Amino acid sequence: MAPRASSPALSETEFDIFDALAGGEEVKHETGVPTELGVDLDIGSDDGSDDEAFIAAKQAASNRKATNVGKSVKKGGGFQAMGLNAALLKAITQKGFKVPTPIQRKAVPLMLQGDDVVGMARTGSGKTAAFVIPMIQKLKAHSAKVGARGVIMSPSRELALQTLRVVKELGRGTDLRTILLVGGDSLEEQFSSMTTNPDIIIATPGRFLHLKVEMGLDLSSVRYIVFDEADRLFEMGFAAQLSEILYALPASRQTLLFSATLPKSLVEFARAGLQEPKLIRLDAESKISPDLKSTYFTIKSGDRDGALLHLLDNVIKVPVGETDAAKKAKADSEKASKKRKRSDGFVKDVPIAESTIVFAATKHRVEYLANLLRGVGYPVSYVYGNLDQIARKEQIQDFRTGLTRILVVTDVAARGVDMPHINHVINYDFPSQPKIFVHRVGRTARAGRSGWAYSLCRHVDLPYLIDLQLFLGKRLLVGRSNDEPNYAEDFVVGSLAPYQLESSVEQVNKQLVDDEDLALLLEVAEKGERQYQRTRNQASAQSVHRAKEMVASPNFAETHMLFSDNAHNAMREKENMLARIQSFRPAETVFEIGRRGTGSETAEIMRKRREQVGRQKAKQEANKMGEDRFDTNRSPADESNDVDVDSEDDVEVAHGTYDSDSDELEVSVSQSTSKKSKQDSWKNDDFFMSYLPKENMAEEKAYGVSGGDAGNSSNFVSAARAAEMSLVNDEIQGFADSSKSKMRWDKKSKKYVNRTNDEDGSKGTKMIRGESGQKIAASFRSGRFDDWRKANKVKMPRVGEIEAPGRSASSFNNAPRYKHKAEKAPKQADRFRDDYYTQKKKITEAKEKRIGAFKDGGAKSELRDVDTVRKNRRVQENRRDKNARPSKKRKF
């Protein structure tokens, strides 16, 4: 057996065991092992398990000693105290990490021990590096054995691309091979990537399962599986895909789950394949960054677009026009293109002070806002889920490189995407769940930087605003309060005054009048928003009640405290002046102008009417004084015996008589036995034990995971149960009640369909049963891989085999590709197609170059060879003989 070539990564990280054993003053055995370790190693033994354990222990100890020499480790431990190899420590230093974050300090040692970990920490706390660092440390270098060893699952393509960047940067000192598998990219290129024997696969669940089924991948070599943003993976409808993937993984794998928002009920995670997981929960103190300042503006629905322009123009002060980077790119495109890309192919971020990300609820609203802001003059990029993958990359690249200052997105970019230069976040559509707000505002104020978050809240969004305030647990300040607000610790709510929005609203209306396309986009966006309003989660009933009380409060309509007192005072003076104008009543009516004292009939009528109104007012005042006298003569004992007669449920009859002479009131009350009169009468808070948990129920509800594609909301427990790998499912389906019909009539398709398709989300699509028994799309078995393998003559090795020598990651990609040199003529142009003139131009060029059928000018050659002439003569003779035969006469 040929010895395995030493890896350059191992030569830097592994120490020489013989030098380590030879050095030192301790007494050695003949084998060279120190006696103080208490282990006698037999170098020539067949079983090398003890040798590997001893070498690994000595290597970790050597790394800790070598890296800590002459260096001061801060309190709590640094990366040097974790036993990481030198190449990884160098990459961490180049990345800019000096001290591990709390989630890294607690999670990395547990993962290095091989424990399953469930990590929960706020956004921007370094969760990606927390699971990448131990994975690179344990994988060390590229394995010659075929089979991927690490898999990272991400809910979105942007998050997967960001994770790839982190893995590439932290794995610079190693030869680990990492590939990216996301939807929207070419399947053929991903087939090629899988043949390079990758060590780490970063993928989205749908595309990874597609390749697994299409290529028949064997995942028995996977040692580490990471679910990044785990709750989002479950609630996006990936439960069936995750169940199929988990079923194919070995039982000895290490499973890691990370997210900024996870529910407390983690028992059901065991069903998803975890074995005695260690829970790390670091969101108790702060769910959002302490460096984040947030404000909440209450507005009318019609002023929302104007409020957005007002924030960009007057609050954030985003300049209109091209950015400096865009001007430089126009001036010298070649130099700009070189500076925009690194040597590793990733785009270099260009920080901009006014960089802003705007979150909208639907893709139609994103398109409308992007066109509206472009019409005003702002350079804008936009991203949503259904956008083409190439277009998504280009839009995000323009924003990262500073070509645009504003990025309008849906919640597809709310999770995990690290853009360090974002300073402002605007919630154009208020989030329906508090955890969505946490992910949105987590795009700013990351890694010790400060940032601002602005939220626009309409009256229909007020219950969700109360839910968010309960979830964050901050002090609520409404209107102009005497207390000095702290925008990082307080929940400050106020309105945008009409005088502030007049110019912005007028500008939006002018844009809609001048641009018909923008008006059509607005109409489509409003239809999509109505559909979104029907399907979004409902706010709690308590929040709805509190929202009504907030609207009724006198401070609700006051200007937000973010704006100066001068503007607020000017607004107050204007409102008072308008109130005085509206309450002005002239001394004379229209019937009395210029006629008082003349004895006119109209003036006499108005005088009598005034006397009548005066007598009525005097009578009302007298009655009121009698009631006040009655109230002042009552004793405190009488007041304690008062009965609240406002509720008809509590009191059936309440009547009384008042004696004016004795100033006493006799009341007889018939009271019903209602629950309200008895509530809390027997409960003592010191001794009463409620069946409800004392935990924050608002927080637990906010962390809950909503249902998948069906749109039904459920808690996280039911969502995790959907990913259970159970074989009892098939048996239960077999013993189902046969009397219930399994088919139903579908009005839309006008045919009978299976009822189970409505439950698992496979309605209207062809599904097949996977290995785990879950339904997966039938398009995953299209046979494209077999066609690609035959065309490229590629043989897939089995998992566990040694890869062919010289088969590197770039050997297949850089291999010579052979193309057919035959040139074909273009098809004839069709007058009824849009590309008629383009196709006609191609035909003209083919005739000039004499390509294909136009080689001889497009005319058929009339020359015939000898065989062709003989064949034509023989055919003609056969036809002549056949036609010259006498027909048979019919016999009667």
N, C-alpha and C positions, 0 to 999 in steps of 0.2 A: 504493500500500500504506500503510495507516494506521500511524503510528508506535506502537510498543509502549509502554504506560504504564509509567512508572518505578515500581519496587517500593519500598515503604517500607524494606524490609530493605536494598536496594541503596543507598538514599540515605544510610544510616548507615554502611555498610561500605565502599563504593567511594569513592575520592577523586576529585576533579575533575582530570582528566588535563591540561586546559589550564592550570589554576593551577599544577600541578606542573611543567609544561613552562616556564611563564613565569617561575617563581621560580628563584633560584640565580644564581651568578656565572659559571657555565661558558658557553663560547661556543656559540651555537645556529646551526643552519642556518636556511634560510628556512622550512623546515617546522616549526621549533620543537623539534627533537629534539636533545638534548645530544650534542656530538661525542665526549665521553668514553665513551659507550656503544658507539661504533663501528658504529652502525646508522643507515642513512638510510631513513626511512619515507616512502613516497609516500601521502599522505593521500587522494588522489583515485584510487588504484588500485582495480581491481575485486577483486583478491584481498585479503581482510582477514585472512588467517591470520597474517601478520607483526604486524599491528596487535593482534590478540587476544593473541598471545604476549607482545608488549611490554607491553600493559596489564596482563596477569596478573602478569608479573615485577615491574613497578613497584608494583602493588597489594600483593603479598606483602612487598616491601621496605619500603613505607610502613607496613604494619601492624607490622612488626618494629621499625621506628624509633620510631613513634608510641607504641607500648605500652611500650617500654623506657625512655622518657625519664623521668628522675627516679625510677626504680625499680631496686632491686637484685635481680638475678636470681641465684638460689642456684646453687651448684655443680652441674653436670650439666644445667643448663638447666631452665626452667620452661615453662608454657603460653605465656608471652609470646614466647619465643624460637622457637616453632613456626610463626610467621607466620599465626596465626588472626585472623579478623576481630573487630572490636570487640564486635559483638553476641554472638558466641559466647563471647568471653572474659568478658563480663559475666554470661552465663548460667552459665558454669563457676564464677565467683566466688560467685554466688547459690546454686549447688548445694553449696558448701562445699569445693570442691577448691582447694587452695593450691599443692601441689607434685605433679607427675605421678608416678604409681607407676612402678616399673621396666618393667612391660609397656607402659604408656602412653608412656613416654619412648622405648622402642625401636620400638614398632609404629606410632605415629602418623606419624612422618616417612616411613617406608616406604610407608604407605598413601597419604599425600599425593603421593608420587611416582608412584603408580599400580601398585605391585608387588603381586603375589599374596602373601599372608602366611598362615603357619600359626603361631598363637600358642599357647603352653602355659605356664600359670602357675597357682599354687595358687588355691583359692577365696578370694574376698574381696579379690583384688588389683586390681580395677578393669578387668576384661576387657570388660565391657559398654560402659563409657565409651571404651575404647580403640578400638572400631570405630564407635561412634556419632559421636564428635567429628570424625574426618576425613570421614565421610559427610555431615554437616551442612555442613562447611567447603567441600566440593566441590560439593554441590548448591546451596548459597547461598540460593535462593529458589524459590518455586513457578514451574513452567514452564507457559507457555500451551499448549505442545504436549501432545497427548493421549498418555498412556503413563507407567507407573510407571518410575522410574529406580533405585530401591533396594529390595531384598527381603532381609528378615532371617528366617531359619528357626530356630524354637525347638522343642525336643522336647516341651514341656508347655505347657499353657494358662497356668499361673501364671507361668512364665518369660517367655512372650510378653507378658503383661500388665505385668510388671515392666519389660521392655525398652521397651514403649510409654511407660511413665512416664518413663524416662530420656530418651527421644527428645523427649517433650513438654517436659520441664524444660530440656534443653540447646538446644532450638529455639525458645525463647520470643521471641527477637528476629527471627525469620524468619516468613514466611507459608507454610512448608512444610506440606503436608497429609499426615497419617499416619493409616492405618486399621489395624484389628486384625481378623484372620480366624482364628478358632479354632473347633474343633468344639464343639457344644452350643448355639451361638447360632443365631438365626434366619437362615435362608438369604435370606429376602426383605430383611432389613435389610442383609445383606452385599452383596446385589445393588445396593441403593441406594447403599452406600458406594463400590462400584467405579465407579459412574457419576459420582462427583464428581472424577474425574481425580486420584487420589492420587499423591504423589511417592514415599512410602515405604510399603511393605506389610510388616507384621509378622504372621507366620502360622505355623501348624503345617503340616507337609507334607501331611497327609491332606486337610484342608479347603481348602488352597490349590490342590491338584491337582483337587479336586472343582469348585471355581469355574472353574479354567482349562478343564476339559473341558466343564462345563455352559454356560459363557458363551462358549467359543471365544476365550479371551484371547490376544492377541498380545504376547509378551514380548520382542520385538526391541528395545524401548526401554530395557531393564534394563541399567544400567551397573555396579551393585554388587550382589553376592550374598554374604550372610554366613550361615555355618553355625555357630550357637551351640551349644555342647556337641556337637561333631561326632561323637564316638564314640558318644554315646547315640542320635543320629539313625540311625546305621547299624545298631546292635544292636537297636533297637526294631522292626525289620522295615520301615523306610521306604526300603529300597534301591530297590524298584521305583518308588515315588513320586519319589524324588530323581533317578533316572535319567530319568524322563519329564520332570521339570521342567528338568533340566540340558540335555536335548535341545532344548528350546524356547528356551533362552537364547542370545544372540549369542556368537560366539567372542571378541569384543573386550571382554568383560566383565572386571571385576576380582573375583576370588574370594578370600574371607577365611574361614579356619576357626579357631575358638577353642574351647578346652576346658581343664579342669584336669587331665585324664588322657588323654593320647594316646600311642600306641605310637611307638617310634623308627623303625619301618619306614614311612617316609613316601613311598617311591617310588611306591606304588600310588595315592597321591593324584593323581598326574598323570593317571591314568585317569579321575578324577572331574572333570577340567576345569581343573586348575591349570596355569599356564604359568610355569616357572622360579620356584617359590615360595621365599620367604625364611622360614627357620625361626627362630622365637624361642622358646627353651626356657629357662624361668626356674624350673624345679622341682627343679634339681639340688641346691641348698642345703637347701631345706625344702619338703617336699610339703604340710605343714600349717602353720598359723599358729604362729609362735614364742610367741604369747601364749596358746595353748591348753594347758590342763592336762587330762590324761586319766588315767583309772584303769580297771582291768579286774578284775571280780569273778567268781570261780568259784563257782557255785551248783549245786544239784540242780534237776532239771526241775520237781519239784513245788513248789519254793520260789520260782519265778520271779515270780509275781504278788505274793507277800509281799515279795520283794526290791525290786520296783518301789515298793510303798507305803512301805517302809522308807527308800528313797532320797528320795522326795518329802517324807516327814514329818520324818526325822531328819537327813538330809545336806543337802538343798537347803532344807528347812524352808519348803515351800509352805503358806501358810495356807489353812484350809478356810473355805468360805463365799464370798459374793459379793465381787467386787472393788469398789474405790471408784468406778470408772467405771460399773459396773452399777448401783450404788446411786444415783449421780447421774442416770443415764439414767431410772431409775424415778421419781425425784423430779420431774424436769422433762424430759420426753421431747422437747419441742419445742426447747429450748435445746441439749440433748445432740445432737440430730440436726443442728443447725446447726454445732456445733463438730466433729462427726465427719467433716464433708466440707469439702474445699477448694473453691475456686472452679473448679478444673479437673476436679472430679469424682472425684479420687482421695482415698482415706481417709488421714487423718492418723494416723501411728503414735504410740501412747502407750507410753512405756517402763515396764516393770515389772521390779523386781529379781529376782523369782522366776519369770520367764517361762521355760518349759521346753517342749521339743519332744521327743516320744517316737516312735521309729521302730519299726514292726512290719513283718513280712514279707508278710502277706496282708491283704486288706480285711476278712475275717471276724474276724481278730484285732484289727483297728482298732476295729470295732464293739463287740467284747467288752470291750476295755480302756476305751473311752469310757463304756460303761454301768457298768463296775465302778468307775471313778473318780468318776462322777457319784453312784453309790450311797454312796460314802464321804463325799462332800460337796464335791469339787473342781469348779470350773467348767471345762468341757472343750469344746474344738472338735476336730473330726476331719475328715480329708480323705483320699480315695482315688480311684483313677482312674475307676471306674465311677459315682462319685457325680454327680448331676445338676449341670450347670454353674452354675445359679443357687444351689443349695445350697453348692457349693464356694466361690463368691464370698462368700456370707453367713458361712460358717464362718471363712474367712480374715479377713474384715472384723471379726468379733467378736474374733478373737485380736489383730489389729493395733490395734484401738481400746481394748484393755484390758478388754473384757467377760469374757474368759476368761484364765486363766494357763497352761493346758496345751493343747498342740496334738498330737494323736495322728495320725500320717500313715504312709503307705507311702513307698516311694522316689520317688513322684511329686513330692514336695517336696524331694528331696535335692539337686537340681541347680539352681544359679543363683539360687534364690529368695532375695532380699535382705531379711531382717527384722533390722534392726540391733539391736533391743532384746532378742534372744534371748541369754540368759546360760548356759543349760544344755541339753545334748543327752544323751538316754538312748537307748542301743541296746538295746531290749528283745529283739529278735532280732539275733544277731550277724551282720554282713554276710558273705556268701559270697565276696566279692572285696575286696581291699584298696582298689581305687579307689572302691568304693561307700562304704567307711568315710571316705575322704578327702572325698567330697562331703557325706556326712552331717554330720560334725563341722565342715565348713566353714560351716554355718549360724550358728555362733557364733564369737567371737574375730575379728570382721571390722573392717577399717578402724581398726586400732590398739586395739580394745577387747579385754578379756580374757574368757575363758569356760572352762567345764568340760565335759568329755565323760565319761560313765559308760557302761560296756559290761558287760552281763550275759552270762557265758559258761558254758554247760553243758559236760559232758564230750564231747558229740558235736561241740561247736564248738571244741575245743582245737586241732585241726589248722589251722583257719582263723585262730586266734589266733597260731599260730606263723608262718603265711604273712604275716600283717600285721606281725609283729615283724621279719621279714626284709625286708619291703618298706620299712618306715620306717627300718630300720637303727639302732635305738635299743638301749641297754643293757637287758638283761632282768633284772629283780629279782623273785624269787618269795618270797613269805612275809615273815617278819620278818628283814630283813637288817640288818647292823650299819651299812651305809652310809646316809647321809642321802639320801632320795630327792628327786629333782627331777622333779616331775610334768609339766613341760614338755619335758624332755629324756630322761627315762627311761621305760621300759616296765614299770610297776609292776603286778604281778599278786598277788592275794591273795583269800582267801575271806571270805564273810560268815558269821560264827559262828551256830550254831543258836539261841543265846540271844538274838541280835539279831533274829532273824526270827520268833520264836515268836508274839509278839503280832500281827504283820502277817499271818502265815499263818492264824492263828485268825480274824482279822477277815475275810479273804477267804473262808474256809470258811463263816463265818456268813452272808455275803452270798449265797453259792451256795445255802445251805439255805433262806434266806428268800425269795429271788427265783427263781422257776422259769424266767422268761424269760432271766435271766442264765446259768443252768445250761444252757439250750438253746443259747445263743450260744457258750458254752464248748465244747460238743460239736461244733458246726459249725466253730468255729475250729480245734479239734484235727484234724478231718478235713482241712480246708484246709492245715494245717501238714504233715500226712503227705504230701500231694500236693506241697507245696513242697519237702520234704526229698528227694523222688525226682527233682525236676527241677533242683535247684540244682547249680552247678558243684562238681566234686570238688576236694578239697585235694590238695596234692602228697604223694607217698609219703614223702619225707623229713620233711615236717612231721608226718605221722601217726606215724612212728617216734619223733620227738622229743617228741611229745605223750605217748606212752606212758612215756618216760623222765621227763617232768615229773611225771606222776601218781605214779610210783614214788618220787620224791624225798621226803625227810621234811619239807621246808618247804612242800610243796604245800598242805596242809590248814591252814596257819597263817593267823591273822586278818590282813586287809589292813592295811598300814602307815598308811593314811589315818586309822584310828581310834587312840585314845590308848593308851599303854602300860598305864595302869591297868586298862582294860577287858580288854586282852589278858592281863595278869598274873592278873586275877581268873578269866578263863576257863581259864588254865593250872592254877591251883590247884584249880579244880573238876574238871578232867580228871584231875589226879594223884590227887585224893581218890577219884574213881570207879575209877581203876585199882587203887588200894590195896584198895578194897572188893572188886573182882572177883578179885584175886589172894590174898585171905585164905583160908587153909586151917586149920581147927581141928585141935588136937592129938589129939582123940578122934573116932572115927567114931560113927555112930548105934548100932553094935553094942557100943560100949565105954562109953557114957555111964553113969556110976554103977556100972559092973561091974568096973573094974580092981581087981586084987588079991583078988577074990572067988572066983577059980578057975572062972569060968563058961566054958562051951564056946565061945561066940562070941568072948570076949576072947582065948582061947588060939589060936583060928584066926587072928585079926587079928595076933597077935604073930608067929606063924610066917610069915605073909604079909609082914610088915615085914622080917624077917630075909632072906627070899628076894629081895625087891627090893633090899635093901642089898648082898647079894653080887653081884647083876647090875650095880649101879652101880660097885662096886669093880673088877669085871672090865673094864668099859668104860673107866674111868679109867686102868687099867694099859695097855690097848692104846693109848690116846691118848698116854700118856707115851712108849711105844716109838716111835710115829710122830714125835713131836717130837724124840726123840733122833736118829732117822734124818735128819731135816731139818737139825738143827744141825751134824751132822758132814759135811755135803756142802760141797764147795768151790765158789767162784764159777765156776770153769771148768766144773764139772759142771752148774751152773745154766744156763750159757750154751748148753749142749748139750741142754737139755730140749726136748722135742717136745710141742707142744700136741695132745693126743689127744682133744679135745672134739668135733672135727668129724669125722664119718664120711666126708665127701667127701675130706678131705685124707689121712687115715690109714686104710689097709685093716686092718693087723694091728699091735697093740702089746702085747707081753708081756715079762715079765722075772722074774728070780729074785733073792731077797734073801738074802745070806749074813750071818748075825748075827755071825759071828766076825770077818770082815774089814770089816764095815760097808760093803760095796760092793754096788752094784746093777748087774746086767748086763741091758741092754735091747737087744732086737732089733726094729727097726721096718721094716715094708714100706710105703713111701710111694708114693702115686699121683701121676701127673703132672697136677695140677690147675692151674687158672688162678690160684687164690688164692695158691699158694706162689710164683708167679713175678711177681705184680703189683708194680709200682713198683720192680722190681729194676734195671731198665735206664734208668729215667727220671731225668733230672737237671733240676731246676727252672730252673737257670740257662741251659740250652741247649735244653730241650724246648719245641717249639711245638705247642700243642694245636690241633685243628681246631675246637674250641669257642671262641666269643668270650669275652674276659675281662670283658665287661660283666655287670652284675647280672642274672642270668637270672630271679631272682624278681621283679625290678622289671618286666622286659619281659613276663613272663607276667601280672602283675597289670594291666598296661596293655592287655592284649589285649582285643579286642572279641568278645563271644560272639555266637552265631548269632541269627537272627531268630526268626520265629514257629515255625519247626519245632522249636525247642528244642535243636538240635544246636550244640554249642560249636565255634567256629572262631576262628582268629586274625583280626586286623584286616585282613590282606592279602586274605584270601578275602572278607571283608565288603565291602572297598572294590572288589574286582574285580566284585562283583555290580552295582555302580553304573556299570560300564563302558558307554559308548555305542558299541557295535560293531554293524555291519551284517552281520558274518560269522555272527552267531548264527543268523539265519534260514536261511542257506545250509547251516550244519552240521545244523540240524534237518531240512532237506530230504534230505540225504544220510545220514541216520541208518540204522541197521541195521533193515531192514524185517522181518527174521525175528523180532525181539523184539516181543512183543505190547505195544501201547500202552494196552491196557485191562486193568483188574483188577476182581475182584469185591469189592464193599464189603458186608461183613456187616451193617453198621448200616443203611445205606440200601437194602440188598437189590437192588442193581443194579450194572451195570458202570460204572466211572468211569475217567477218564483218569489215567494214571500221572504225567504231568507236573504235574497239580494237586497231588500230594503234595509235589513238590519246591519249587514256587514259592509254596506257602502258600495257594493258591486253592481248596483242597478244600472242597466244600460250598457254594460261592458262584458266582454267575454272573460270568464275567470276559470282558473284551474286550481286544483289542490296541490299545495306544496308538500314538502317532506314532513312538516310539522302538522299538517292537516288544515292550515289556514288557507284562505282563498287569496290567490295572487293573480295578477294580470296575465292573460294568455299570451300577450305580446312579448313577454319575457323569453318565450321559446320561439323565436322567429327563424332560427337557423342562420343568422347573419355571421356568427362566429365561425361556423363550419365553412361557409363560403369564403370568408376572409382567410381562414387557415389554409384552404386548398389553393387559393390564389397566390398566397405568399409562401406556400410550402413550409409552414411552421409546424414543428412537433412540440407539443406541450409536455414537459417532464412531469412526473408524479411528485407529490409532496414527500419530502424526506430524501429524494435522490440528490446526488451531488450535481450541481449545475455544470454545464459543458465549459471546458477551459476557454478563456478568451471571450466569454459571454458576459459583457459588462452592460451597464445601463445605456451606454451610448453606442454599443456595437450594432444593435439592431436598427437604431434610428439613423446611424451614419452608414449603414450598409448600402451598397450601390443598388439603385432601383432601375429596373429595365422596363423601358416603354416601347410599345410598338411604334415603328416609324411610319406606318401606313397612314396617309392623310385621306380623310373622307370629305366629300363635298357636303356643304350644308343643305338642309332641306329646302324645298321650294317655299317661297313666301306666300303667306295666306293674307288676302286682302282684309279679312274680317278680324285679324289679330292686331293688338296694339304695337307689336314689334315688326310690323310689315316692312317699314322702310329700313329698319336695322337689318333684317334678314335679307332684304333685297340688296343691300350694300355688301353683305357677306358673299352673296352669290356672284356679284360683279367682280369682287376681289378674287374669288375662286376661279372664275373664268379667265381672268388675266393671268393668274399664276398657274393655270391648267392643273388644278388639283382634282383628284378622284375622277368622277364621271366627266369632268370638264377637261380632261387631259387632251382630247382631240377636238377641242372647241365645243364640246357638248353634243356633237352629232355622232350617231352610230356608224361604226365602220362597216362598209359594204363588201369588204374583201372576205372571201371564204377560202378555207384550206380544202385539200382533196377529200379528207374524211367527212367534212361537213357537207360538201357537195354530194358525195355518195349517199350519205344518210338522208338528205332531203329528197334525192331521187327515189330511194327505196320507200320512203313514206308516201310519196306521190303515187308510186306504182301500187302500193297496197290499197290506197284509197280508190284508185281506178279499178282494180280488180274487184273490190268490195261493191262498188257502185254498178259494175257491169254484170253482176250476177243476175240471172233470171229469177223473178219472184215466184214463190210457190203458189199454185192455184188452189183456191179454197174448194173443198169437196162438199157438195150438198147431199 
